[in-house]
Amino acid sequence: SSENAQGEKIIITEAALKKVIDMTSKKGKNGYGLRLDVVPGGCSGHQYDFKIEKEPKSDDVVIEQNGAKIYLSPMSIKMVEGSKLDYLDSLQGAGFKISNPNVHKTCGCGSSFN
């Protein structure tokens, strides 16, 4: 399998890219990226954490598409490889959503996994 940091590891939808650009430009943070972290917690052992950061850490994988940047730590990329990052704006609430094929057990809240 070829290692291509340009989005091979994780699929980012149009909506998610738009939202990252939206969030950074509205806050006057042009050029900033969205950090996607997998952190311990939630009812199934892990959950996703999203925050806007100015620049990647030295060992981050940076995915840049359509002017939007996503920063992932090497550990996080392992856990979300092959996933899809989307942004949903629905009656249940708005937010980034990950569809992760590696997840075997999710919980009712939908924001943590094992």
C-alpha angles and dihedrals in degrees: 000000000000119000107228116165091194095094102302091117097049133018115226118198126223090249093054093047091049091050093051090052090044094051095046098044095045090054093047089249101127112173093024119125139217114253113214111197130178106216133182111258144071124091095292100048104263139047139181124255123196127192139156113247133181098227141359123261116251095263097040124123107231120205113193121188131159091349094307121116127207120192121204130176116230089252093050093048090055090055098046100038110141092014128131121233112207137167118226128192106189142141089268088061139277128275150110113297129197122207102199120187091193092064115105099175128030128175132233094262090060094216101092134051144177 
